[in-house]
Amino acid sequence: MIELCVQSLRELIEKNNCPVLVTSDSTRFLTEINGIDQVYTIPGRVVHMDCTFGEKREVYLKSFVDFFMIAHAEKVYILGTKEMYPSHFPLYAATIYNKPFERKWID
């Protein structure tokens, strides 16, 4: 799945020829894409806010910054396979400022 997502990310970058901010709840995926030209990520520990309890506030900061940055994007994409959980996190962020949103299923 990671290889499929990396390839789709590369195709998206090539098609749009612009920098891309990538957010993910997969530390492994974020590590895999580290170093790809025009790909940016926000540093920090990845947590699920609805499953992580009792942590210091700073632990949750990455999730808020990811959401804020997605909400201010020119266009929001979510890439994933049918086997992956169909997250609505980027859709909700895009909705705040009425940004274009596209879900791209990878075969």
N, C-alpha and C positions, 0 to 999 in steps of 0.2 A: 504494500500500500504506500509506503514512504517513497519508493522509487517512482510509482505512478504520479504521486502528488508533486514530487520534485520536477519531473518531466513536464507536467501541466503548468507548474509555476514558471519554468523556463520559457514555455511557449507563450504564456501570458505576457511575460516581460518582453519577449521578442516582438509580439504582435503590437503592443502598446508603446514600446520603446520609451519607457519612463521608469523612474524608481518605484519600488513597491515595498510597502510596509507589510510584513507578515506577522500575524499573531496566531498562536496555536496553544492548545492545552497540552501539547506533546513536547516535552523537553527534548526528546530524542529527535523529533522532526526539526525543531529549531536549531539543534546542534548540526544536523545534516545539511541545512541550507546555509549555515554560516560560511561566509566567503564567496557566495554567488554574487557576481556583479549586479548592482542596482537593487539588491535585497537588503532591507533593513529590519531589525527586530528591536524590541524594547527589552533591555536587560532586567533580570529579576527572577525570582522563584515563581514557578507556575503552580497555582492552586485553584481548586474549584471552591468558590466562595460558599456554595451551599453544602459542601462536604468537609470543610476545614474549619475547625472550631478551636477557640482558646489561644489563638496566635496573637502576636503583637500586630498592631495596625499596619505596620510597614509591610507585613507579609502579603496583605491584600492590595497594596498599592499598584502592583503591576497590572492586575485585572482592571482597576479603574483607569489607569493610563491607557491600556490597550483599548478599552471601550471608548474613551474620549478621543483618541487618535482615529479610530475607525469612524466615529461620528463626524469627524472633520475631513474625511477623505473625499476626493473628487468622485470616486466610484468604489463600491464595495463588492468584492467577489468572495464567494466561499467555494473552495475546491474540495472535493471529497469523493470517495467511492460509495456505492450503495451499501456496502458493509459497515461504513462508518456512521456514527451517531449524527443525525442531521441537526446540528447546532443552530439555534436561533440567535445566539449572542451577536453575531455581526449584523443580522437583520434588524434587531432592536436598536443597535447603535446607528445604523443607516437611517432608520425611521425618524430618529430625533430631529435631524436636519433635512429630512426628505432627500437623501442622497440616492442616486441610482444603485440598485442592488441586483446582483446576478448570482444564482447558484449554478455551478458548473459540475455536473456529474462526470466522473472519470470512469472510463470502461477498462 
